[in-house]
Each structure stands twice: as structure tokens, then as C-alpha cells.
């Protein structure tokens, strides 16, 4: 285990402790790693390359990516398994609600824990629990006709773990890099989440068609060892804040208090809640879209490739924010990406050719995560460190917690109308949000103060 986080010359790098004013010693492997990242070229603050210069961030980034590959292997197979068992969009919605529903209520608890406990220790503990639950899911899925109640029960337990894990992990990111490099770190975090969305579904669909769903779930359990190992190999600095955090129920309401007093934070949260509730139903109903609109078997490799195309687009969209658009206004990108997403989603709803569907869903992924990454960057840069866990919990509730509600409501609608109608409604909603999501500080009114600035409001 590394002894400390390097305080100089690049905060966020893990290395042996040194006396003040002395160079921080590093191993030859670490020096080579730094040289490969730096490349001898000027590094733009806030870019993806700038974030990768922080060694602690790199370690956590790589471990998280490998673990998330396993998670997306499980996610794509779980949705396909649910639809294959019943052929019902409503049951797919119930399974998704069991998986993501806990975020709606428990993300606030996860945010409170992230602001109270050692974040690294909390993450390692939850990851170990998720490992065990993935093996339990494999056992439930092993029979030819899995028990649907048991399946939903285990999926719900996994969802509880994710509701506690995600706010703590998101709140951890600003501790891994300098504040000026935060946008690059967020872009890379989004990219690795969606890079795993590319690799995971292809591997998951291939293994599902050859070895079966239980094997996929067990491999996901093994993948949690990567994130446990990466978190265990670094020491993290304490959150940099002299403010005194709220206690008890006041802590749980701290995020809402920030949203009440800051128009930008409030608009970010309202935007993500509405978008996730109405415009993201196709993600949970992906097996239905593939089978009914494109004629693709939900348990086939082609389905995994379709999902991977969406992931490739999401990677490109997320990376563009930390590279091509690293110096562009994230507030403007939010609105423009929403317009692009609305147009592409409407096209995807009307496509009936698999070949065209692969290309359109890639474009959909680009606009989707250009929007999400930009919106997340605006929010993260707006709040103070001691408030980040509580605000992030509200973000997780909006981003993940409302998706299952949307899918639960969409299931019966799809059965009585069509998945196409539901997607078109989502496109119209995204277009409306592009008019609402005006996040520039000048729009917040006179006297508005970003909560992340020095001297920000106390909790």
C-alpha cells in the first residue's frame, strides 16, 4: 500500500512521504507511467490529460473501469433475461425498478455517509458486498426457469448497494485531482463508465449465448476485486473544507438547502430529474426496442453489439467534453446537446433497419453523454467540497432513481401503444428542457454566488 498522496508537484499523486521542500521519491515504474501520460507536451488545465497526471486518480480510474466492465456485462444480460422470461415490458420495468429504485430513497443516505465516513473504506466495504450479491444472483439465475420473486429480491439488494456506492464514489473524484482539473476528471469518469458500456455488453452477450447468464453474473462478482484493489492501494487526502458539516437530519437535507438557495444547482437537478424520468425510458426498455423495432434477438450477440454502439457513442460524447470542448462553455453545451439528443432520439424511435439502427444509436450515445458530462461538470464545479456528498446524492436520485419510475410507468403504456410512442414523448421532453436549462451564472440573478467559491454558504 502506498504511504501518502503526493502534495507536490502534482497533488493527487500517490507516492512515498518526503520532508517538506524535498523532492517526492517515486519508483521507476511510476516515473515511466508519468512520462507516458505527460508525453513532453504542454498540458491544458481541465483537460483529460491533466486529470491523468494525478497518479491516485489513474489508479482508481483503471480499477473502476475494469469493475464497470463486469457491471455492464451483468446489466445487459439481466435486462435480456427479464424480457426472455416473460416477453413483458412491464416485467422489464419491475426488474429495472428493483435495480435502480433504491437510488431514489437511499442515495441521500449514501451522500450523508460519504460526507461522514472515510469514503475509501465505505467504497471497499460496499464493493465487497456487491461481489457476494453477484454470486447470489448467479445462483438464482441457474435453474431453467428462475424464480422471478427471488430474482427481483437479489437485484433489489444489489440496487441498495449501488445507492450507497455511487454518491461516495462521485464525491471522491474531487479529492483525486486539483480543482482546475476537475472537469477533465469528470469527463474521463464518464468515458470509463461508457467505455465499459462498450466492452461489457459485447462480452456479456457472447458469454450469455455460450455459457449462460449465471457465468456472466459470477464474472461480474470477480470484477469487483479490481476496484477493491485500486482503492486499497492509495491513501486519500481529507476533504478540503473548514466548514462544519450539518448533523443528522439536517445533513440529509443539506443538498436540498443548496438547491433552494442556488438557482444553477436547482436547474441542474430539475433538468436531470425530468430528463431521466421521461427521456431515458428507452435505456431500460432496450431489449424491447431491439426486438420490436429492429428485429434483433435480445439474447444474441447482435443485441450486445447494438448496446455497445450506444456505449461507443457515449464514450465519444464524454471524452469530447474533456478534449475537443474542454475550453468551451459547459452551460451552452448542455442546451445544444439536449437539442441534438431530442432529434436523434426521434429518429431512433422511427428506425426499423438494424443497420441504420446501429449508426443512429451511436449518435444518440454521443449527444446523451455530452449532455450528462457537461451538466455534471457544471454542478460539481458549483458546490463546495463539504456539500458535495449531499448534492451528489440528489444528483444520483435524479439520474438513477427516477429512471426506474419512468420505466415502471412506461411498461403498461408500451403494451397498450408502442415503444415508439414512448420514445417520441421523450424526444419532445428533451427539446423542452433545452429551453429551461439556462445555467450561466448571469442567469441566476443579481447577487448569486456559486456555492463552490471561497467563502461559500455554510452548511
C-alpha positions as CSV (number, residue, x, y, z in Angstrom):
1,X,0.0,0.0,0.0
2,X,1.3,3.4,-0.9
3,X,2.2,5.6,2.1
4,X,0.7,9.0,1.1
5,X,-0.7,11.3,-1.5
6,X,2.0,13.4,-3.2
7,X,1.4,17.0,-2.2
8,X,3.9,18.4,-4.7
9,X,4.5,19.0,-7.5
10,X,1.1,17.4,-8.7
11,X,-1.5,17.0,-5.9
12,X,-3.4,13.8,-6.1
13,X,-0.5,11.5,-7.0
14,X,0.3,8.8,-4.5
15,X,3.9,8.3,-3.5
16,X,6.2,7.9,-0.5
17,X,6.2,10.7,2.1
18,X,9.0,13.2,1.9
19,X,10.1,16.1,4.2
20,X,8.8,19.5,3.3
21,X,10.7,21.1,0.5
22,X,12.3,17.8,-0.6
23,X,11.5,16.0,-3.9
24,X,9.0,13.3,-3.5
25,X,10.7,9.9,-4.4
26,X,8.9,7.7,-6.9
27,X,9.6,4.2,-8.3
28,X,11.0,3.8,-11.8
29,X,7.7,2.2,-12.9
30,X,5.8,5.3,-11.7
31,X,8.3,7.6,-13.4
32,X,7.8,5.8,-16.7
33,X,4.0,5.9,-16.2
34,X,4.1,9.6,-15.7
35,X,6.3,10.1,-18.7
36,X,3.9,8.2,-20.9
37,X,1.0,10.3,-19.7
38,X,2.8,13.7,-19.9
39,X,4.5,13.0,-23.3
40,X,6.6,16.1,-23.1
41,X,3.8,18.2,-24.4
42,X,2.0,21.2,-22.7
43,X,-1.0,20.1,-20.7
44,X,-4.1,22.2,-20.7
45,X,-5.6,22.5,-17.2
46,X,-9.1,20.9,-17.0
47,X,-8.3,18.5,-19.8
48,X,-8.4,14.7,-19.7
49,X,-4.6,14.6,-19.9
50,X,-4.3,17.0,-17.0
51,X,-6.5,14.7,-14.9
52,X,-4.5,11.6,-15.8
53,X,-1.3,13.3,-14.5
54,X,-2.6,12.7,-11.0
55,X,-1.4,9.2,-10.1
56,X,-4.1,8.5,-7.4
57,X,-6.8,9.3,-9.9
58,X,-5.2,7.0,-12.5
59,X,-5.2,4.0,-10.1
60,X,-8.8,4.5,-9.1
61,X,-9.8,5.2,-12.7
62,X,-8.3,1.9,-14.0
63,X,-9.7,-0.2,-11.2
64,X,-13.2,1.3,-11.7
65,X,-13.1,0.7,-15.4
66,X,-12.4,-3.0,-15.1
67,X,-15.1,-3.4,-12.4
68,X,-17.6,-1.5,-14.5
69,X,-16.9,-3.8,-17.5
70,X,-18.3,-6.6,-15.3
71,X,-21.2,-4.4,-14.2
72,X,-22.3,-3.8,-17.8
73,X,-21.9,-7.4,-18.6
74,X,-24.4,-8.1,-15.9
75,X,-26.7,-5.2,-16.7
76,X,-27.2,-6.1,-20.4
77,X,-27.7,-9.8,-19.6
78,X,-30.1,-9.1,-16.7
79,X,-32.4,-7.0,-18.9
80,X,-32.4,-9.6,-21.7
81,X,-33.1,-12.4,-19.1
82,X,-36.1,-10.5,-17.7
83,X,-37.6,-10.0,-21.2
84,X,-36.8,-13.5,-22.3
85,X,-38.5,-15.0,-19.2
86,X,-41.8,-13.2,-19.7
87,X,-41.8,-11.2,-23.0
88,X,-43.3,-8.4,-21.0
89,X,-42.0,-4.8,-21.0
90,X,-43.8,-4.4,-17.6
91,X,-41.6,-7.1,-16.0
92,X,-38.5,-5.5,-17.5
93,X,-39.7,-2.3,-15.8
94,X,-40.1,-4.1,-12.5
95,X,-36.6,-5.6,-12.6
96,X,-35.2,-2.2,-13.5
97,X,-37.1,-0.6,-10.7
98,X,-35.7,-3.2,-8.3
99,X,-32.2,-2.4,-9.6
100,X,-32.3,1.4,-9.6
101,X,-35.3,2.2,-7.4
102,X,-33.2,2.2,-4.2
103,X,-31.3,5.2,-5.5
104,X,-34.4,7.3,-5.2
105,X,-34.5,7.0,-1.4
106,X,-31.1,5.7,-0.3
107,X,-28.9,8.0,-2.4
108,X,-29.5,10.7,0.3
109,X,-28.3,8.2,2.9
110,X,-25.3,7.4,0.7
111,X,-24.5,11.0,0.3
112,X,-24.7,11.6,4.1
113,X,-22.4,8.6,4.7
114,X,-20.0,9.9,2.0
115,X,-19.7,13.2,4.0
116,X,-19.4,11.5,7.3
117,X,-17.3,8.3,6.9
118,X,-14.0,7.5,5.3
119,X,-15.0,7.4,1.7
120,X,-12.4,4.8,0.6
121,X,-13.3,2.4,3.4
122,X,-17.0,2.8,2.7
123,X,-16.5,2.1,-1.0
124,X,-14.3,-1.0,-0.3
125,X,-16.9,-2.4,2.1
126,X,-19.8,-1.9,-0.4
127,X,-17.8,-3.3,-3.3
128,X,-17.1,-6.5,-1.3
129,X,-20.8,-6.8,-0.5
130,X,-21.7,-6.4,-4.2
131,X,-19.2,-9.2,-5.0
132,X,-21.2,-11.6,-2.8
133,X,-24.5,-10.5,-4.2
134,X,-23.4,-11.1,-7.7
135,X,-22.7,-14.7,-6.9
136,X,-26.1,-14.9,-5.2
137,X,-27.7,-13.6,-8.4
138,X,-25.8,-16.3,-10.4
139,X,-27.3,-19.0,-8.1
140,X,-30.8,-17.6,-8.5
141,X,-30.5,-17.5,-12.3
142,X,-29.1,-21.0,-12.6
143,X,-32.4,-23.0,-13.0
144,X,-34.0,-23.3,-16.4
145,X,-36.9,-21.2,-15.1
146,X,-35.5,-18.9,-12.4
147,X,-37.8,-17.8,-9.6
148,X,-38.9,-14.3,-10.5
149,X,-39.5,-13.2,-6.9
150,X,-36.0,-14.3,-5.8
151,X,-34.5,-12.7,-8.9
152,X,-36.2,-9.4,-8.1
153,X,-35.1,-9.7,-4.4
154,X,-31.4,-10.2,-5.2
155,X,-31.5,-7.4,-7.8
156,X,-33.0,-5.1,-5.2
157,X,-30.2,-5.9,-2.8
158,X,-27.7,-5.0,-5.5
159,X,-29.6,-1.8,-6.1
160,X,-29.3,-0.9,-2.4
161,X,-25.5,-1.4,-2.6
162,X,-25.3,0.8,-5.7
163,X,-27.3,3.5,-4.0
164,X,-24.7,3.7,-1.2
165,X,-21.7,3.3,-3.5
166,X,-22.4,5.8,-6.3
167,X,-22.7,9.1,-4.2
168,X,-19.5,8.2,-2.3
169,X,-17.6,7.4,-5.5
170,X,-18.8,10.6,-7.2
171,X,-17.9,12.7,-4.1
172,X,-14.4,11.0,-4.1
173,X,-13.5,12.4,-7.5
174,X,-12.7,16.0,-6.5
175,X,-10.2,14.5,-3.9
176,X,-8.2,12.9,-6.6
177,X,-7.3,15.9,-8.7
178,X,-6.8,19.7,-8.4
179,X,-9.9,21.7,-8.7
180,X,-8.8,23.2,-12.0
181,X,-8.6,19.6,-13.4
182,X,-12.0,18.5,-12.1
183,X,-13.8,18.9,-15.5
184,X,-11.2,16.6,-17.1
185,X,-11.6,14.0,-14.3
186,X,-15.4,14.1,-14.7
187,X,-15.1,13.7,-18.4
188,X,-12.8,10.7,-18.0
189,X,-15.1,9.2,-15.4
190,X,-18.0,9.4,-17.8
191,X,-15.8,8.0,-20.5
192,X,-14.7,4.9,-18.5
193,X,-18.3,4.3,-17.4
194,X,-19.3,4.2,-21.1
195,X,-16.1,2.5,-22.3
196,X,-17.2,-0.3,-20.0
197,X,-20.6,0.0,-21.6
198,X,-18.9,-0.8,-24.9
199,X,-16.8,-3.7,-23.8
200,X,-19.2,-5.2,-21.2
201,X,-22.3,-5.8,-23.4
202,X,-20.3,-7.5,-26.2
203,X,-18.6,-9.8,-23.7
204,X,-21.8,-10.3,-21.7
205,X,-23.9,-11.2,-24.8
206,X,-21.3,-13.5,-26.1
207,X,-20.9,-15.4,-22.8
208,X,-24.7,-15.4,-22.3
209,X,-25.2,-17.1,-25.7
210,X,-22.5,-19.7,-25.0
211,X,-22.2,-20.2,-21.2
212,X,-25.4,-18.7,-19.9
213,X,-26.4,-15.8,-17.6
214,X,-25.1,-17.3,-14.3
215,X,-21.5,-17.3,-15.7
216,X,-21.8,-13.6,-16.6
217,X,-23.1,-12.8,-13.1
218,X,-20.2,-14.7,-11.5
219,X,-17.6,-12.9,-13.6
220,X,-19.1,-9.6,-12.6
221,X,-18.6,-10.6,-9.0
222,X,-14.9,-11.3,-9.7
223,X,-14.6,-7.9,-11.4
224,X,-15.2,-6.1,-8.1
225,X,-11.8,-7.3,-7.0
226,X,-10.3,-4.7,-9.3
227,X,-12.0,-1.7,-7.7
228,X,-11.2,-3.1,-4.2
229,X,-7.6,-3.5,-5.1
230,X,-7.2,0.0,-6.6
231,X,-8.9,1.8,-3.7
232,X,-6.8,-0.2,-1.2
233,X,-3.5,0.8,-2.9
234,X,-3.8,4.5,-2.3
235,X,-4.2,7.0,0.6
236,X,-6.5,9.9,0.0
237,X,-6.4,13.4,1.5
238,X,-9.2,14.5,3.7
239,X,-11.9,16.7,2.0
240,X,-10.5,20.3,2.0
241,X,-13.1,22.3,3.9
242,X,-13.0,24.4,7.1
243,X,-16.8,24.4,7.1
244,X,-18.7,22.4,9.7
245,X,-21.0,19.9,8.1
246,X,-24.6,19.5,9.2
247,X,-25.6,16.7,11.5
248,X,-28.4,14.1,11.4
249,X,-31.5,15.0,9.5
250,X,-30.0,18.4,8.7
251,X,-27.2,16.6,6.8
252,X,-29.8,14.7,4.8
253,X,-31.5,18.0,3.8
254,X,-28.2,19.8,3.1
255,X,-28.4,19.1,-0.6
256,X,-31.9,20.4,-0.8
257,X,-30.8,23.6,1.1
258,X,-28.1,24.2,-1.5
259,X,-30.6,23.7,-4.3
260,X,-33.0,26.1,-2.7
261,X,-30.5,28.9,-2.4
262,X,-28.6,28.4,-5.7
263,X,-30.6,28.7,-9.0
264,X,-27.9,26.9,-11.1
265,X,-27.8,23.9,-8.8
266,X,-31.6,23.8,-8.7
267,X,-31.9,23.9,-12.5
268,X,-29.3,21.2,-12.9
269,X,-31.2,18.9,-10.6
270,X,-34.6,19.7,-12.1
271,X,-33.2,19.0,-15.6
272,X,-31.7,15.7,-14.7
273,X,-34.8,14.5,-12.9
274,X,-37.1,15.4,-15.8
275,X,-34.7,14.0,-18.4
276,X,-34.3,10.7,-16.6
277,X,-38.0,10.3,-15.9
278,X,-39.2,11.0,-19.4
279,X,-36.4,10.9,-21.9
280,X,-34.4,7.8,-20.8
281,X,-37.1,5.1,-20.8
282,X,-35.6,3.5,-23.9
283,X,-32.4,2.6,-22.0
284,X,-34.3,0.4,-19.6
285,X,-36.5,-1.0,-22.4
286,X,-33.6,-1.6,-24.7
287,X,-34.5,-5.3,-25.2
288,X,-38.0,-4.2,-26.3
289,X,-36.6,-1.7,-28.8
290,X,-34.2,-4.2,-30.2
291,X,-36.8,-7.0,-30.6
292,X,-39.9,-5.0,-31.6
293,X,-38.4,-2.2,-33.7
294,X,-35.2,-3.7,-35.1
295,X,-36.0,-7.4,-35.1
296,X,-32.9,-8.2,-33.1
297,X,-33.0,-11.2,-30.6
298,X,-32.4,-9.8,-27.1
299,X,-30.2,-12.9,-26.2
300,X,-28.0,-12.6,-29.3
301,X,-24.5,-11.2,-29.9
302,X,-26.1,-8.7,-32.3
303,X,-28.0,-7.2,-29.3
304,X,-24.7,-6.9,-27.4
305,X,-23.2,-5.1,-30.4
306,X,-26.2,-2.7,-30.6
307,X,-25.8,-1.9,-26.9
308,X,-22.0,-1.5,-27.5
309,X,-22.7,1.0,-30.3
310,X,-24.6,3.1,-27.8
311,X,-21.7,2.8,-25.5
312,X,-19.2,3.9,-28.1
313,X,-21.2,7.0,-28.8
314,X,-21.4,7.7,-25.0
315,X,-17.6,7.4,-24.7
316,X,-17.1,9.8,-27.6
317,X,-19.6,12.2,-26.1
318,X,-18.0,12.1,-22.7
319,X,-14.4,12.4,-24.0
320,X,-15.3,15.3,-26.2
321,X,-16.0,17.4,-23.1
322,X,-12.5,16.8,-21.7
323,X,-10.7,17.2,-25.0
324,X,-12.3,19.0,-28.0
325,X,-14.6,21.0,-25.9
326,X,-12.5,21.4,-22.8
327,X,-12.4,25.2,-23.1
328,X,-16.0,25.6,-24.3
329,X,-18.8,26.8,-22.1
330,X,-20.3,23.7,-20.5
331,X,-23.5,25.6,-19.9
332,X,-24.0,26.1,-23.6
333,X,-23.1,22.6,-24.4
334,X,-25.8,21.3,-22.1
335,X,-28.5,23.1,-24.1
336,X,-27.1,22.2,-27.5
337,X,-26.6,18.6,-26.6
338,X,-30.2,18.4,-25.4
339,X,-31.4,19.6,-28.8
340,X,-29.2,17.1,-30.6
341,X,-30.4,14.3,-28.3
342,X,-34.1,15.2,-29.0
343,X,-33.6,15.0,-32.8
344,X,-31.6,11.7,-32.7
345,X,-34.0,10.0,-30.2
346,X,-36.9,10.8,-32.5
347,X,-35.0,9.3,-35.5
348,X,-34.1,6.2,-33.4
349,X,-37.8,5.8,-32.5
350,X,-38.8,5.6,-36.2
351,X,-35.9,3.4,-37.5
352,X,-36.7,-0.2,-38.4
353,X,-33.5,-1.2,-40.1
354,X,-30.9,-2.9,-37.9
355,X,-28.0,-1.5,-40.0
356,X,-29.3,2.1,-39.7
357,X,-30.2,1.5,-36.0
358,X,-26.5,0.8,-35.2
359,X,-25.4,4.1,-36.6
360,X,-28.3,6.1,-35.1
361,X,-27.9,4.7,-31.6
362,X,-24.2,5.6,-31.7
363,X,-25.1,9.2,-32.4
364,X,-27.7,9.0,-29.6
365,X,-24.9,8.0,-27.2
366,X,-22.8,10.9,-28.3
367,X,-25.5,13.5,-27.6
368,X,-26.6,11.8,-24.4
369,X,-23.3,11.8,-22.6
370,X,-22.1,15.2,-24.0
371,X,-25.2,16.5,-22.2
372,X,-24.7,14.4,-19.0
373,X,-21.0,15.1,-18.7
374,X,-21.4,18.8,-19.2
375,X,-24.3,19.1,-16.8
376,X,-22.4,17.1,-14.1
377,X,-19.3,19.3,-14.6
378,X,-21.4,22.5,-14.1
379,X,-22.9,21.0,-10.9
380,X,-19.6,19.7,-9.5
381,X,-17.8,23.0,-10.0
382,X,-20.7,24.9,-8.4
383,X,-20.7,23.3,-5.0
384,X,-18.3,23.3,-2.1
385,X,-16.5,20.2,-1.1
386,X,-18.3,19.8,2.3
387,X,-21.6,20.0,0.4
388,X,-20.7,17.8,-2.5
389,X,-21.8,14.4,-1.0
390,X,-25.2,15.7,-0.2
391,X,-25.7,17.4,-3.5
392,X,-24.3,14.4,-5.4
393,X,-26.9,12.2,-3.6
394,X,-29.7,14.3,-5.1
395,X,-28.0,14.0,-8.5
396,X,-27.9,10.3,-8.1
397,X,-31.5,10.2,-7.1
398,X,-32.4,12.2,-10.2
399,X,-30.0,10.4,-12.6
400,X,-30.6,6.9,-11.5
401,X,-33.5,6.9,-9.1
402,X,-36.2,8.4,-11.5
403,X,-35.2,6.1,-14.4
404,X,-36.9,3.1,-12.9
405,X,-40.1,5.1,-12.1
406,X,-40.2,6.2,-15.8
407,X,-39.8,2.6,-16.9
408,X,-42.4,1.3,-14.4
409,X,-44.9,3.8,-15.8
410,X,-43.8,3.2,-19.4
411,X,-44.2,-0.6,-19.3
412,X,-48.1,-0.6,-19.5
413,X,-48.0,2.3,-21.9
414,X,-45.7,0.4,-24.3
415,X,-48.0,-2.7,-24.1
416,X,-51.1,-0.6,-24.9
417,X,-49.4,1.6,-27.5
418,X,-45.8,1.1,-28.6
419,X,-42.2,1.7,-27.6
420,X,-42.0,4.2,-30.5
421,X,-44.7,6.5,-28.9
422,X,-42.9,6.5,-25.6
423,X,-39.6,7.4,-27.2
424,X,-41.1,10.3,-29.2
425,X,-42.6,11.7,-26.0
426,X,-39.1,11.6,-24.5
427,X,-37.7,13.5,-27.5
428,X,-40.2,16.3,-27.1
429,X,-39.4,16.5,-23.4
430,X,-35.7,16.8,-24.1
431,X,-36.4,19.6,-26.5
432,X,-38.4,21.4,-23.9
433,X,-35.5,21.0,-21.4
434,X,-33.1,22.7,-23.8
435,X,-35.2,25.9,-23.3
436,X,-35.2,25.5,-19.5
437,X,-31.6,24.6,-18.8
438,X,-30.0,28.0,-18.8
439,X,-27.2,27.6,-16.4
440,X,-24.9,30.6,-17.0
441,X,-24.1,32.4,-13.7
442,X,-25.5,35.6,-15.3
443,X,-28.9,33.9,-15.4
444,X,-29.0,33.3,-11.7
445,X,-29.9,36.9,-10.8
446,X,-28.0,39.6,-9.0
447,X,-26.0,38.6,-6.0
448,X,-26.0,34.9,-6.8
449,X,-22.8,33.2,-5.5
450,X,-21.6,29.8,-6.6
451,X,-21.6,27.6,-3.6
452,X,-18.2,26.2,-4.6
453,X,-16.4,29.6,-4.3
454,X,-14.3,30.6,-1.4
455,X,-16.4,31.9,1.4
456,X,-19.4,29.9,0.1
457,X,-22.5,29.4,2.2
458,X,-22.0,27.3,5.3
459,X,-24.0,24.1,5.6
